[in-house]
Amino acid sequence: MDLWQYEREALSQGYSLVCGCDEAGAGPLAGPVYAAAVILPLGEEISGLDDSKKLTEKKREELFPVIQDRALAWSVACVEAKEIDATDILSARMRAMQLAIDGLSHRPDFALIDGNRDRGRSAAITAAHRCLVKGDSLSASIAAASILAKVSRDRHMVEQAQKYPEYHFEKHKGYGTKLHYELLAQYGPCPIHRRTFLKER
């Protein structure tokens, strides 16, 4: 499969610098939602590059510095739990992705966005863009962004585990596992829990 098809299409339409963008952590009960944007040299071969969800944690960690080294530019951004509660998760996802795009050291003139949504109630992707369903399996740039976002968020949650050791965030990264629900029942929510997510459940 050609993982550069959509980058080439954008370049053929007159765009000169194309980034891929993806987010991680939309579903957890705790912690921020992270996003990353990556501009790769067209055709750059990175062995093992794929949708972060299809890779082991070890492989993602191995690819993280390789992507940073090979990219023309990369950026990671996040939106904290309090802002997710104050708005909504879709808006938070869009804001995180646009922040990541804005944080790139080289300004892209087109973005490939993973998923089928480009706006929430209070935030939207403002860069020229195209949404790609399962884009992290279709585009090398989005796949690279998915890895940077996932690894960055996982590392952050491991740090939070040191701050709030009773929740064992290093094990579940804030997702709604059986263990996490048991610990929530025992200790109640901490400052990084998404209160709106807990109400829904």
Legacy VTK file of the C-alpha trace (Angstrom):
# vtk DataFile Version 3.0
C-alpha trace
ASCII
DATASET POLYDATA
POINTS 201 float
0.000 0.000 0.000
1.232 3.476 -0.879
1.412 5.434 2.394
2.303 8.584 0.462
-0.748 8.726 -1.823
-2.511 11.536 0.026
0.642 13.593 0.556
1.359 13.343 -3.190
-2.209 14.333 -4.043
-1.947 17.442 -1.880
1.399 18.378 -3.424
-0.027 17.861 -6.915
-2.772 20.334 -6.033
-0.190 23.041 -5.431
0.494 22.711 -1.715
4.176 22.767 -0.852
4.376 21.488 2.731
2.001 18.801 4.042
1.725 17.612 7.632
-0.069 14.656 9.159
-1.982 15.124 12.391
-3.521 12.721 14.899
-4.570 12.654 18.535
-4.393 10.192 21.408
-6.423 9.876 24.570
-9.942 10.797 23.546
-11.486 7.956 25.553
-9.754 7.836 28.961
-11.388 8.868 32.227
-8.333 10.873 33.251
-5.557 12.997 31.838
-5.210 15.258 28.816
-5.898 14.559 25.186
-2.668 14.788 23.190
-2.101 15.557 19.521
0.913 15.594 17.249
1.669 17.026 13.836
4.514 15.752 11.661
6.012 16.843 8.345
8.059 14.028 6.821
10.230 14.317 3.716
8.153 12.857 0.880
8.863 9.146 0.517
10.927 8.925 3.723
11.213 5.230 4.590
10.863 4.550 8.314
10.931 0.812 8.971
7.936 -0.377 10.998
5.974 2.860 10.675
2.261 2.122 11.164
-0.851 3.136 13.050
0.253 3.422 16.695
-2.621 1.157 17.803
-1.137 -1.705 15.766
2.290 -1.398 17.387
3.580 -2.628 20.719
4.580 -0.095 23.353
8.213 -1.102 22.817
7.995 -0.522 19.057
6.325 2.873 19.544
9.101 3.893 21.919
11.717 2.753 19.383
10.091 4.722 16.554
9.548 7.900 18.610
13.134 9.274 18.337
13.478 7.998 14.750
10.437 10.034 13.687
11.725 13.090 15.537
15.109 12.714 13.831
13.791 12.121 10.297
10.951 14.665 10.290
11.329 18.064 8.708
9.266 19.302 11.641
7.219 17.807 14.471
5.095 19.180 17.279
3.139 17.786 20.214
0.348 19.597 22.069
-2.262 18.720 24.672
-5.514 19.927 26.188
-5.948 19.249 29.900
-8.838 17.450 31.602
-10.264 20.692 33.027
-10.634 22.161 29.547
-12.174 18.912 28.288
-14.766 19.215 31.077
-15.346 22.907 30.327
-15.972 22.265 26.623
-16.362 18.754 25.205
-13.974 16.047 24.062
-14.519 16.677 20.347
-13.671 20.365 20.742
-10.664 19.445 22.882
-9.427 17.029 20.214
-9.746 19.666 17.497
-8.022 22.289 19.647
-5.144 19.926 20.460
-4.634 19.078 16.786
-4.694 22.714 15.697
-2.253 23.591 18.511
0.074 20.853 17.259
-0.144 22.180 13.690
0.502 25.725 14.922
3.506 24.506 16.897
5.410 23.203 13.865
8.687 25.006 13.182
7.955 24.840 9.439
4.523 26.229 8.608
2.534 23.641 6.598
0.060 24.863 4.018
-1.999 21.643 4.172
-2.821 19.098 6.860
-4.003 15.497 6.648
-6.233 14.894 9.673
-7.042 11.455 11.070
-10.768 10.785 11.384
-13.936 12.230 9.901
-14.410 15.304 12.110
-12.787 18.707 11.805
-14.796 20.781 14.271
-16.438 20.658 17.646
-18.774 23.129 19.345
-15.968 25.458 20.416
-12.929 24.535 18.304
-12.111 23.577 14.749
-9.203 22.780 12.447
-8.496 26.143 10.825
-5.610 25.019 8.606
-6.379 23.916 5.052
-6.921 20.191 5.481
-8.432 16.888 4.462
-9.946 14.370 6.886
-9.028 10.715 6.360
-10.949 7.949 8.110
-8.361 5.462 9.424
-5.762 7.908 8.201
-3.166 6.472 10.559
-3.223 3.334 8.366
-3.316 5.253 5.066
-0.807 8.069 5.468
2.827 7.922 6.600
2.583 11.435 8.029
-0.517 10.640 10.086
0.983 7.339 11.259
4.066 9.205 12.471
1.868 11.740 14.266
-0.164 8.966 15.893
3.005 7.495 17.396
4.286 10.821 18.735
0.891 11.619 20.278
0.447 8.169 21.852
3.960 7.926 23.296
3.845 11.508 24.608
0.541 10.880 26.364
1.619 7.536 27.808
4.788 9.109 29.196
2.760 11.910 30.739
0.439 9.426 32.443
3.424 7.526 33.863
4.579 10.842 35.354
1.105 11.371 36.803
1.332 7.923 38.405
4.166 9.249 40.543
1.995 12.179 41.594
-1.114 10.079 42.243
0.292 6.587 42.969
-2.966 5.184 44.348
-4.548 5.193 40.849
-1.784 3.207 39.088
-1.954 5.371 35.972
1.225 3.661 34.730
-0.825 0.487 34.196
-3.964 1.783 32.467
-2.954 5.299 31.330
-6.305 6.647 32.541
-8.511 4.348 30.470
-11.629 2.836 32.006
-10.238 -0.554 32.954
-11.629 -2.755 35.705
-8.699 -1.787 37.937
-9.228 1.916 37.300
-12.924 1.730 38.183
-12.101 -0.199 41.359
-9.581 2.461 42.402
-12.046 5.237 41.575
-14.639 3.557 43.785
-12.084 3.365 46.571
-10.473 6.811 46.329
-12.849 8.969 44.290
-11.568 11.203 41.470
-8.295 13.140 41.608
-7.570 16.531 39.974
-6.719 15.019 36.573
-9.917 12.979 36.238
-12.442 14.141 33.636
-15.513 14.792 35.711
-17.849 14.835 32.691
-16.646 11.364 31.700
-17.331 10.027 35.192
-20.863 11.460 35.133
-21.563 9.706 31.842
-20.632 6.421 33.439
LINES 1 202
201 0 1 2 3 4 5 6 7 8 9 10 11 12 13 14 15 16 17 18 19 20 21 22 23 24 25 26 27 28 29 30 31 32 33 34 35 36 37 38 39 40 41 42 43 44 45 46 47 48 49 50 51 52 53 54 55 56 57 58 59 60 61 62 63 64 65 66 67 68 69 70 71 72 73 74 75 76 77 78 79 80 81 82 83 84 85 86 87 88 89 90 91 92 93 94 95 96 97 98 99 100 101 102 103 104 105 106 107 108 109 110 111 112 113 114 115 116 117 118 119 120 121 122 123 124 125 126 127 128 129 130 131 132 133 134 135 136 137 138 139 140 141 142 143 144 145 146 147 148 149 150 151 152 153 154 155 156 157 158 159 160 161 162 163 164 165 166 167 168 169 170 171 172 173 174 175 176 177 178 179 180 181 182 183 184 185 186 187 188 189 190 191 192 193 194 195 196 197 198 199 200
